[in-house]
Amino acid sequence: MGASVHASGQTYQTGNITKQGRKEMRAALVQSAWMAVSHHPQWKEQFEWLAIRIGKKKAIVAIARKLLVIVWHVLILAGSRSACGSGEGCPDDPGRGTKQIDSDTTWSLTP
């Protein structure tokens, strides 16, 4: 579920979302996106806006990719948190453990 890339020399163009990768993972992400759209008002609003513009099938794939990006950020943040658990070599950052995903959503790994 990544964007296709066409690069040559100094030319860099991104394209549509590709179908490369595991089918099972893609299916699970799309099912998760449908659940998010049906149960969360923010995802429902984004889906409805996208569905008007690009159609329902492409809109749900776009929502699935957004969910995948959030999962990736959470996993990366969890990895950096475990690496900084001892405090050695880590900046003394009071916001460590939280990440601003977009203007409306902040994810936190701290209880």
C-alpha positions as CSV (number, residue, x, y, z in Angstrom):
1,M,0.0,0.0,0.0
2,G,2.8,2.4,-0.9
3,A,2.8,5.1,-3.5
4,S,4.5,4.2,-6.7
5,V,7.6,6.2,-7.4
6,H,9.2,7.1,-10.8
7,A,12.6,8.5,-10.3
8,S,15.3,9.2,-12.9
9,G,18.2,11.6,-12.4
10,Q,16.7,14.7,-10.8
11,T,13.1,13.8,-11.7
12,Y,11.0,12.4,-8.9
13,Q,7.3,11.7,-9.3
14,T,5.0,9.8,-7.0
15,G,2.0,7.9,-8.4
16,N,-1.0,6.0,-7.2
17,I,-1.1,3.5,-4.3
18,T,0.3,0.2,-5.6
19,K,-1.1,-3.3,-5.0
20,Q,2.4,-4.7,-4.1
21,G,2.8,-6.4,-0.7
22,R,0.9,-9.0,1.2
23,K,-2.7,-9.5,0.2
24,E,-3.7,-10.6,3.8
25,M,-2.2,-7.4,5.3
26,R,-4.0,-5.2,2.7
27,A,-7.3,-7.0,3.4
28,A,-6.9,-6.6,7.1
29,L,-6.1,-2.9,6.7
30,V,-9.1,-2.3,4.5
31,Q,-11.3,-4.1,7.0
32,S,-9.8,-2.0,9.8
33,A,-10.5,1.1,7.8
34,W,-14.2,0.1,7.4
35,M,-14.4,-0.3,11.1
36,A,-12.8,3.0,11.8
37,V,-15.1,4.7,9.3
38,S,-18.2,3.1,10.9
39,H,-17.2,3.9,14.5
40,H,-15.2,7.1,14.6
41,P,-16.6,10.5,13.5
42,Q,-13.2,11.8,12.3
43,W,-12.5,8.9,10.0
44,K,-16.2,8.9,8.8
45,E,-15.8,12.6,7.9
46,Q,-12.6,12.0,6.0
47,F,-14.1,9.0,4.2
48,E,-17.2,10.9,3.1
49,W,-15.2,13.8,1.8
50,L,-12.9,11.4,-0.1
51,A,-15.8,9.3,-1.4
52,I,-17.3,12.3,-3.0
53,R,-14.1,13.1,-4.8
54,I,-12.6,9.7,-5.7
55,G,-15.3,7.1,-5.0
56,K,-15.9,4.7,-2.1
57,K,-13.4,2.0,-3.0
58,K,-10.4,4.4,-3.5
59,A,-11.5,6.4,-0.4
60,I,-11.4,3.3,1.9
61,V,-7.9,2.4,0.6
62,A,-6.8,6.0,1.3
63,I,-8.2,5.7,4.9
64,A,-6.5,2.3,5.2
65,R,-3.2,3.8,4.2
66,K,-3.6,6.7,6.7
67,L,-4.2,4.1,9.4
68,L,-1.1,2.3,8.3
69,V,0.9,5.5,8.6
70,I,-0.4,6.0,12.2
71,V,0.5,2.4,13.1
72,W,4.0,3.0,11.6
73,H,4.4,6.2,13.7
74,V,3.3,4.4,16.9
75,L,5.7,1.5,16.3
76,I,8.6,3.8,15.5
77,L,7.8,5.9,18.6
78,A,7.7,2.7,20.7
79,G,11.1,1.7,19.4
80,S,12.6,5.0,20.2
81,R,11.0,5.0,23.6
82,S,12.5,1.6,24.4
83,A,15.9,2.7,23.1
84,C,15.7,5.8,25.4
85,G,14.3,3.9,28.4
86,S,17.6,4.2,30.3
87,G,17.9,7.9,29.5
88,E,21.4,7.5,28.1
89,G,22.0,9.6,25.0
90,C,18.4,10.7,24.9
91,P,17.4,14.4,25.0
92,D,15.6,15.5,28.1
93,D,12.3,16.1,26.2
94,P,9.1,16.5,28.3
95,G,7.1,15.7,25.2
96,R,8.9,12.4,24.6
97,G,6.3,9.6,24.2
98,T,3.8,11.7,22.4
99,K,3.6,12.4,18.6
100,Q,1.4,14.8,16.7
101,I,0.1,12.8,13.7
102,D,-2.1,15.6,12.2
103,S,-3.8,18.8,13.4
104,D,-6.5,16.9,15.3
105,T,-4.8,13.7,16.6
106,T,-2.1,13.3,19.2
107,W,-1.0,9.8,20.0
108,S,0.7,9.0,23.3
109,L,2.4,5.8,24.5
110,T,2.6,6.9,28.1
111,P,-0.2,5.7,30.4
